[in-house]
Amino acid sequence: MAAIANLTIDQGASFSSDVTVKDNNGDPFDLTGYTATAKMAKGYTSTRTRTTITTSIGSPTTGVVTLSLTPAQTNALDAERYVYDLEIDTNGTVTRVIEGIITVRPSVSI
């Protein structure tokens, strides 16, 4: 079962958040040999509002995955709530490790 982590994004600003994948004992999961994929959408079944979140694994043994979006990407988001998930993959075995709600806070319009 995936861990729950809710996030907040400021519309029009750079977004970056480190999330730590943990094993069943609560220790950092060794991500050596894994890739990470994250996506967000306005709803679980939404097909037209999906956004891919950039993921990077720095030091695999720390279990940390960095999620990020550029200012242009966050500016294109509606100031609403989204659902998201983070999955890890090794040799075709995919596991959802973190999921939650992303709240996009609006920027001031000129």
C-alpha positions in Angstrom: 0.0 0.0 0.0 1.3 3.4 -1.0 2.2 6.1 1.6 0.2 9.3 1.6 1.9 12.7 1.1 0.0 15.8 0.2 1.8 18.6 -1.6 1.3 22.3 -2.5 2.4 24.0 -5.7 2.5 27.7 -6.3 1.1 28.4 -9.8 3.8 30.0 -12.0 6.7 29.2 -9.7 9.4 26.5 -9.8 8.3 23.4 -7.9 10.6 20.8 -6.3 9.9 18.4 -3.5 12.0 15.5 -2.2 10.0 12.4 -1.2 11.6 9.4 0.6 10.6 5.9 -0.4 10.7 3.7 2.7 10.7 -0.1 3.1 8.4 -2.1 5.4 10.7 -1.3 8.4 10.6 2.4 7.8 14.1 2.6 6.5 15.1 4.3 3.2 14.4 2.0 0.2 17.5 1.2 -2.0 16.4 2.5 -5.4 19.5 1.1 -7.2 18.3 -0.2 -10.6 14.9 1.5 -10.3 13.3 4.2 -12.4 10.6 6.5 -11.0 7.5 8.0 -12.7 5.1 10.5 -11.3 1.9 11.9 -12.7 -0.9 14.2 -11.6 -4.5 14.7 -12.8 -7.7 16.5 -11.8 -9.2 13.1 -11.0 -8.3 9.4 -10.9 -10.2 8.7 -14.1 -9.4 11.9 -15.9 -7.7 11.3 -19.2 -7.4 14.9 -20.6 -5.9 16.7 -17.5 -2.8 14.5 -16.9 0.5 16.1 -16.3 3.8 14.2 -16.0 5.9 15.3 -13.1 9.7 15.2 -13.7 11.4 12.7 -11.4 15.0 12.1 -10.5 16.8 9.7 -8.2 19.9 11.3 -6.7 21.7 8.8 -4.5 19.7 5.6 -4.8 20.6 4.3 -1.4 18.9 7.2 0.3 15.5 6.4 -1.2 15.0 10.0 -2.1 13.1 10.9 -5.3 12.9 14.5 -6.4 9.6 15.6 -8.0 9.8 18.9 -10.0 7.9 21.1 -12.4 9.1 24.2 -14.3 7.4 27.6 -13.9 5.8 27.2 -17.3 4.4 23.8 -16.3 3.0 25.1 -13.0 1.6 28.2 -14.7 -0.4 25.9 -17.1 -2.1 24.2 -14.1 -5.5 25.4 -12.9 -5.6 26.6 -9.3 -7.4 23.5 -8.0 -6.8 20.2 -6.4 -5.2 17.3 -8.2 -4.4 13.7 -7.4 -0.9 12.3 -8.0 1.1 9.2 -7.6 4.7 8.1 -7.7 5.7 4.7 -9.0 9.0 2.9 -9.1 9.9 0.3 -11.7 12.5 -2.4 -11.9 12.6 -4.9 -14.8 8.9 -4.3 -15.5 7.7 -4.7 -11.9 5.9 -1.5 -11.0 5.0 -0.5 -7.5 3.0 2.6 -6.4 4.9 4.0 -3.4 3.4 7.4 -2.7 0.1 9.1 -3.6 -1.9 12.0 -2.4 -3.4 15.4 -3.2 -1.7 18.3 -4.8 -3.1 21.8 -4.1 -2.2 24.4 -6.7 -2.3 27.9 -5.2 -3.1 30.7 -7.7 -0.7 33.4 -8.7 -1.8 37.0 -8.9 -3.1 37.9 -12.4 -2.0 41.1 -14.0 
